[in-house]
Amino acid sequence: MADDIQQQFSANSKELEIDKLFRALVKLEGSDLHLKVGCPPYVRVNGALRALNRGPLDAEEMSRLVMPLVDCQQRRRRIFEDEGGVDFAHILEIDGRRWRFRVNVFQQMGQVGLVARKVNNVIPDFKTLNLPEALANLCTFSQGMILLAGVTGSGKSTTIAAMLDWINHHYRKHVLTLEDPIEFVFTEDKCLINQREIGMDVRDFAVGMKHAVREDPDVILLGEMRDRETFETAMQAAETGHLVFGTIHASSAASTIGRILDLFPQAMHASIRSAMAFNMKAIVAQKLLPSIKPGVGRVPAVEIMIFNPTVRKLILEENDDKLPDAIRIGREEGMQDFTMSLKDLVEREMIDRATAFEYAPNREALKMALKGIELRESGIL
C-alpha cells in the first residue's frame, strides 16, 4: 500500500504527455475530458461537448497517452485488466494551483477510452452554487440518511461536498468519507475529517464500513449507492446513530424509492420500505441547466423530499405515486418539486423559459405555475 501511494505521488510529480490535455481542459474552463480512438479529444464546456482543434486519436497515441496513468500503480493495472475499466484520481499542478481529476479508463470495442471529470479544489458554498437554503437545514440532523439523486454529471457530488463543508464550518464532529475515488479534498475547520479512497486506502466499501464503526464517525459519506450491499451497510450506519450521505442514479426524489427497491428481491421490499421510512431524512434530486446569467455556466434545478409523517406513511403503504403531492404541500417544511424550482429560476432570471420547459417533468404544471396558478392537491392522506 505504501509503495502504491508513493508511485501515485511520483507519477503526479512528473509531466505526462496526457497532462497537456488536462491543461487544455482547465484553460477552457471545461468540466470533462473525453478521449476515444478515431475522434479528436472532446471537452465539455457548460454542458456541451466540443472537439479540440486537432486530428483524431489513433490506437497507438491513445495507448501512449492513457496507459502511463494506469501503469503508475500495479493494483490499478490489475483492476483494468480484470474488469475492463478502472477509476482513480489524477493530480496536476497548473500555474501554482493543484487540480484534481476523477478519471475512468475503460475498454470499448477493443480500444482504450478515457473520461476525466475536473474537480474544483475549492468547495463552493450553497449561495455560490445557487442551491436552496433549505439544504442547510438537512445538515443539522444528527443521524439518518440523506441521498442525492440525479443522472451522471448532475452535480450530486458537488452538492454533497457543499453540505459536508457546511457541517465542517458549523459543528465539531468527525466526518469520515469512503470514496471511489476521492473528489473534493476538505480543509478542516471545526470538524476532524478523514477521507479514505477505495483501492488506495481500503480494499472496498464493505471493508471500509467494517472499519468505520470502530473509527467513531459522526458523519459518513459513502459515495454512490450502486448495489444492495452498499445500501444495506449505509442503512445500518444510519440506524446506529450516524448521519450518512450518499448518491444514487434516479430522475426524481419520488422515483428514488423504486430505484432502491430494485436493488432487492420482492420478498424484502416491505422491510426495506420500513427501514427507509424510519431512517431516511431526505432525498434531494437535481438537474444541471444552462444559465443565462452572465458568468454562470449552469445552475441546478433541485427537488427536495423531506421524510415527514406524510411521506413516511405513503412509503409504508406503498403509495409512491402520491409522493409528488406530498412534496408540493410540504413547502413550509422546506420541500419543493422541480416545477417550483424551475419557476424560481425563471423568476430570478437564472434560466430562460425555453430551458425551463425543456427540463420540466410536467410542462402544463410549469405553465400554470408561471402564471401564478397552483394545482390542487389530490388528497393524499
NORQUI-V329381 format. One record per residue. RES is the residue in three letters. PSI is psi in whole degrees, 0 to 359 (* if undefined). D_CENTER is the distance of its C-alpha to the mean C-alpha in Angstrom with 1 decimal. Layout:
res = [RES/RES]
psi = [PSI/PSI]
d_center = [D_CENTER/D_CENTER]
This chain:
res = [MET/ALA/ASP/ASP/ILE/GLN/GLN/GLN/PHE/SER/ALA/ASN/SER/LYS/GLU/LEU/GLU/ILE/ASP/LYS/LEU/PHE/ARG/ALA/LEU/VAL/LYS/LEU/GLU/GLY/SER/ASP/LEU/HIS/LEU/LYS/VAL/GLY/CYS/PRO/PRO/TYR/VAL/ARG/VAL/ASN/GLY/ALA/LEU/ARG/ALA/LEU/ASN/ARG/GLY/PRO/LEU/ASP/ALA/GLU/GLU/MET/SER/ARG/LEU/VAL/MET/PRO/LEU/VAL/ASP/CYS/GLN/GLN/ARG/ARG/ARG/ARG/ILE/PHE/GLU/ASP/GLU/GLY/GLY/VAL/ASP/PHE/ALA/HIS/ILE/LEU/GLU/ILE/ASP/GLY/ARG/ARG/TRP/ARG/PHE/ARG/VAL/ASN/VAL/PHE/GLN/GLN/MET/GLY/GLN/VAL/GLY/LEU/VAL/ALA/ARG/LYS/VAL/ASN/ASN/VAL/ILE/PRO/ASP/PHE/LYS/THR/LEU/ASN/LEU/PRO/GLU/ALA/LEU/ALA/ASN/LEU/CYS/THR/PHE/SER/GLN/GLY/MET/ILE/LEU/LEU/ALA/GLY/VAL/THR/GLY/SER/GLY/LYS/SER/THR/THR/ILE/ALA/ALA/MET/LEU/ASP/TRP/ILE/ASN/HIS/HIS/TYR/ARG/LYS/HIS/VAL/LEU/THR/LEU/GLU/ASP/PRO/ILE/GLU/PHE/VAL/PHE/THR/GLU/ASP/LYS/CYS/LEU/ILE/ASN/GLN/ARG/GLU/ILE/GLY/MET/ASP/VAL/ARG/ASP/PHE/ALA/VAL/GLY/MET/LYS/HIS/ALA/VAL/ARG/GLU/ASP/PRO/ASP/VAL/ILE/LEU/LEU/GLY/GLU/MET/ARG/ASP/ARG/GLU/THR/PHE/GLU/THR/ALA/MET/GLN/ALA/ALA/GLU/THR/GLY/HIS/LEU/VAL/PHE/GLY/THR/ILE/HIS/ALA/SER/SER/ALA/ALA/SER/THR/ILE/GLY/ARG/ILE/LEU/ASP/LEU/PHE/PRO/GLN/ALA/MET/HIS/ALA/SER/ILE/ARG/SER/ALA/MET/ALA/PHE/ASN/MET/LYS/ALA/ILE/VAL/ALA/GLN/LYS/LEU/LEU/PRO/SER/ILE/LYS/PRO/GLY/VAL/GLY/ARG/VAL/PRO/ALA/VAL/GLU/ILE/MET/ILE/PHE/ASN/PRO/THR/VAL/ARG/LYS/LEU/ILE/LEU/GLU/GLU/ASN/ASP/ASP/LYS/LEU/PRO/ASP/ALA/ILE/ARG/ILE/GLY/ARG/GLU/GLU/GLY/MET/GLN/ASP/PHE/THR/MET/SER/LEU/LYS/ASP/LEU/VAL/GLU/ARG/GLU/MET/ILE/ASP/ARG/ALA/THR/ALA/PHE/GLU/TYR/ALA/PRO/ASN/ARG/GLU/ALA/LEU/LYS/MET/ALA/LEU/LYS/GLY/ILE/GLU/LEU/ARG/GLU/SER/GLY/ILE/LEU]
psi = [315/321/320/317/317/321/322/313/322/317/320/338/344/143/120/156/323/341/336/324/323/322/321/320/314/315/322/0/39/169/330/149/131/128/127/136/133/356/154/161/141/146/148/120/120/38/349/137/135/134/139/153/76/172/173/155/135/174/322/315/321/313/319/326/315/319/330/329/318/320/351/348/131/319/321/317/320/318/317/316/324/322/350/8/155/143/142/173/147/132/134/134/126/116/45/2/135/124/143/137/133/117/137/120/134/164/136/121/42/3/161/139/164/139/129/134/126/130/122/135/1/122/115/155/178/318/316/323/358/41/152/143/338/338/331/325/327/335/352/352/146/341/165/186/139/123/140/120/150/170/172/133/14/2/16/312/323/319/316/320/319/322/316/323/329/316/318/326/353/343/157/89/169/118/126/128/141/110/155/83/182/134/285/134/120/146/119/137/269/335/155/124/124/130/124/132/127/133/335/308/337/149/310/178/321/314/320/320/327/319/324/321/343/3/12/49/150/323/134/130/122/2/216/134/86/337/175/316/317/317/319/317/325/318/322/321/321/322/335/22/17/153/117/130/145/169/157/148/107/154/339/168/315/319/345/327/310/323/320/315/329/341/347/154/156/323/340/356/322/316/326/320/318/316/318/315/323/352/337/136/324/154/127/122/143/157/145/129/146/136/153/358/129/133/357/116/303/153/151/135/128/132/133/121/111/138/78/178/324/312/317/317/316/321/317/326/8/34/55/332/344/358/321/323/320/324/316/322/359/20/330/341/5/5/154/149/178/325/315/320/316/318/316/318/323/314/332/5/39/328/161/168/324/317/318/315/330/322/357/130/335/98/323/319/320/318/316/320/320/338/0/15/126/141/142/145/154/19/86/354/*]
d_center = [27.2/28.9/30.0/26.5/25.2/28.3/27.9/24.4/25.7/28.8/27.0/24.8/28.1/29.8/29.3/28.2/29.1/25.5/24.9/26.8/24.1/21.3/23.7/24.1/20.4/20.5/23.8/22.7/19.7/17.6/13.9/14.5/17.6/19.0/22.1/24.2/27.9/30.1/27.9/27.6/24.4/22.0/19.6/17.2/18.4/17.2/15.8/19.0/20.0/23.1/25.4/26.8/30.6/31.7/32.8/30.9/29.9/32.2/31.6/33.4/31.5/28.1/29.2/30.6/27.4/24.8/26.7/27.5/23.8/23.8/27.3/26.7/25.8/27.8/25.2/22.8/25.6/26.5/23.0/23.1/26.7/26.2/23.0/23.0/19.7/18.1/14.9/15.7/15.4/18.2/19.6/22.1/24.3/25.0/27.7/27.4/23.7/21.4/18.4/15.7/14.5/12.1/14.6/15.2/18.9/20.3/23.6/24.3/27.9/29.3/27.8/25.1/22.0/19.2/16.0/14.6/11.8/13.2/11.6/13.6/15.5/16.2/13.6/14.3/15.4/15.0/18.1/17.1/13.9/16.1/14.3/16.7/18.7/18.3/15.0/17.2/19.3/16.5/16.4/20.1/20.0/21.5/20.3/18.5/15.0/12.3/9.5/6.7/7.6/7.6/8.6/7.5/7.6/7.1/5.6/2.9/3.0/6.3/7.2/6.9/8.8/11.2/11.8/12.7/14.7/16.5/17.5/18.6/20.9/22.3/22.9/24.5/22.3/21.2/17.4/16.6/13.4/13.3/10.9/11.5/11.9/11.7/9.9/11.1/14.6/15.8/19.4/21.0/22.8/23.9/21.6/22.1/18.9/18.8/16.1/16.7/15.6/16.2/19.2/20.2/20.8/20.7/21.4/18.7/16.6/19.9/21.9/19.3/19.4/23.2/23.4/21.2/23.7/26.3/24.3/24.6/21.1/20.6/16.8/14.6/11.0/10.9/7.5/7.4/10.4/12.2/15.7/18.3/18.9/15.5/15.5/19.1/18.7/16.0/18.3/21.3/19.7/19.2/22.8/24.2/23.3/19.9/17.0/14.0/10.3/8.0/5.5/7.7/8.9/11.3/12.9/13.9/14.2/17.6/16.8/14.2/17.4/18.9/15.9/16.2/20.0/19.9/18.9/22.3/26.0/27.7/29.8/26.9/25.5/27.7/26.7/22.9/23.4/25.4/22.8/20.1/22.7/23.8/20.7/17.7/17.7/15.3/12.7/10.9/10.2/9.8/11.0/11.8/15.6/18.2/20.0/23.8/23.9/25.3/23.0/19.8/18.1/15.5/14.8/12.5/14.3/13.2/14.6/15.2/17.1/18.7/20.6/24.1/27.2/27.2/23.7/24.6/27.9/26.6/24.2/27.1/29.5/27.2/27.3/23.8/25.2/26.2/22.9/22.4/25.8/24.8/21.9/24.5/27.0/24.8/24.2/26.5/24.1/21.2/20.0/19.5/19.0/17.9/21.6/22.0/19.0/20.4/23.9/22.9/21.3/24.5/26.8/25.2/25.7/22.1/22.2/25.3/26.5/26.2/22.4/22.2/24.3/22.5/19.2/21.0/20.9/24.4/26.4/29.5/27.7/26.3/29.7/31.3/28.9/29.6/33.2/32.8/33.4/31.3/31.3/33.2/31.4/32.6/33.7/31.1/32.9]
